[in-house]
Structures are given as C-alpha cells and as structure tokens.
Amino acid sequence: KIEPFKVMDNLYYVGPGSTSVWLIPTSAGLILIDASQEPFVDYVVDNIKKLGFDPKNIKYILLSHGHLDHFGGAVKIQKLSGARVGLSAADWDFMAQGAAARAPKPGDEPPARDLVLKEGDTVKLGDTTLKVSITPGHTPG
C-alpha cells in the first residue's frame, strides 16, 4: 500500500498501490479517476481524507477501463458520495459481460450504466475541465 501524495498542481495519487487511483480537486467538488476494488476501497477513501478532502464531495468517478481492479469500488464510493460514473460505451459493455459471466463478490459489483463517454467529450466541474481520450489497451476501449 502506498500513502497518498500530491503529484502536481491539482492531481493527487490516493492508492492503493496494486492499481492507481487519482484524485482531482476542483472548485465545485472532487473527481476520482478509477476506484480500485475490495478490499482496498476503504484504504482509498481513507487516503482521500488524509489529504484533507471529504470523500462525500466526489462528484464524478471516471473509470479508465472495465476491469474489476479499476471499477470494483465504484459502487461503494458512489453510495457514499452520490457521484456520477463515467466510462466508454465499449467498456460499459465489457464490464457488464464480465459481471454476467461470473457472480461478482459483494462489494465488487459493477456500477449501473451512467455517463457514456466518447473521444473528445469534456467533463467539467467547477474551474476544471477534463477532455476525454479513449485509449484502448487491454480492454475494448
């Protein structure tokens, strides 16, 4: 497990170490990039608190791709914060197919389809705008 730290400007690493989860504070709340999976979700939430931020202020959880180690904690964090969850259409489908093929363990259920992001979209929160780049790699993208 890796302790949280500021990378630069308004970008923070919040763990857990086996996968990367990133926090972007804005003037209107927090954006989380990926969500880890159980049993590491509480560690990520605690790291956000260690940095002085309130996890209840997470407004967006943007998932890089549809593998469990990146989306597994999204539902738990979404319940805590009410955040919207965004992912590409291909990875929403990939994630749903994976969940249908195996019974997810409690706490690792995929989030319900919410924001479908595509190349060039923007996600704006307060004074921060992120531009979506679809970068398929080891999932459909």
ChimeraX attribute file (.defattr): number of C-alpha atoms within 10 A of each C-alpha:
attribute: neighborCount
match mode: 1-to-1
recipient: residues
	/A:1	12
	/A:2	14
	/A:3	15
	/A:4	23
	/A:5	16
	/A:6	14
	/A:7	11
	/A:8	8
	/A:9	8
	/A:10	11
	/A:11	16
	/A:12	20
	/A:13	24
	/A:14	28
	/A:15	26
	/A:16	23
	/A:17	15
	/A:18	12
	/A:19	14
	/A:20	17
	/A:21	21
	/A:22	23
	/A:23	24
	/A:24	18
	/A:25	20
	/A:26	18
	/A:27	9
	/A:28	14
	/A:29	19
	/A:30	23
	/A:31	26
	/A:32	26
	/A:33	22
	/A:34	27
	/A:35	32
	/A:36	28
	/A:37	25
	/A:38	18
	/A:39	12
	/A:40	20
	/A:41	21
	/A:42	16
	/A:43	19
	/A:44	30
	/A:45	21
	/A:46	19
	/A:47	22
	/A:48	22
	/A:49	14
	/A:50	14
	/A:51	15
	/A:52	9
	/A:53	17
	/A:54	15
	/A:55	22
	/A:56	16
	/A:57	16
	/A:58	24
	/A:59	20
	/A:60	24
	/A:61	27
	/A:62	25
	/A:63	23
	/A:64	22
	/A:65	26
	/A:66	26
	/A:67	18
	/A:68	20
	/A:69	18
	/A:70	20
	/A:71	27
	/A:72	27
	/A:73	26
	/A:74	29
	/A:75	22
	/A:76	19
	/A:77	21
	/A:78	20
	/A:79	10
	/A:80	14
	/A:81	18
	/A:82	16
	/A:83	22
	/A:84	18
	/A:85	24
	/A:86	23
	/A:87	26
	/A:88	25
	/A:89	16
	/A:90	17
	/A:91	21
	/A:92	24
	/A:93	16
	/A:94	18
	/A:95	23
	/A:96	16
	/A:97	12
	/A:98	15
	/A:99	16
	/A:100	10
	/A:101	9
	/A:102	8
	/A:103	10
	/A:104	14
	/A:105	10
	/A:106	8
	/A:107	15
	/A:108	22
	/A:109	20
	/A:110	20
	/A:111	19
	/A:112	12
	/A:113	15
	/A:114	11
	/A:115	16
	/A:116	14
	/A:117	22
	/A:118	17
	/A:119	11
	/A:120	11
	/A:121	13
	/A:122	14
	/A:123	15
	/A:124	14
	/A:125	17
	/A:126	11
	/A:127	10
	/A:128	16
	/A:129	11
	/A:130	12
	/A:131	12
	/A:132	16
	/A:133	15
	/A:134	17
	/A:135	13
	/A:136	13
	/A:137	8
	/A:138	9
	/A:139	14
	/A:140	16
	/A:141	20
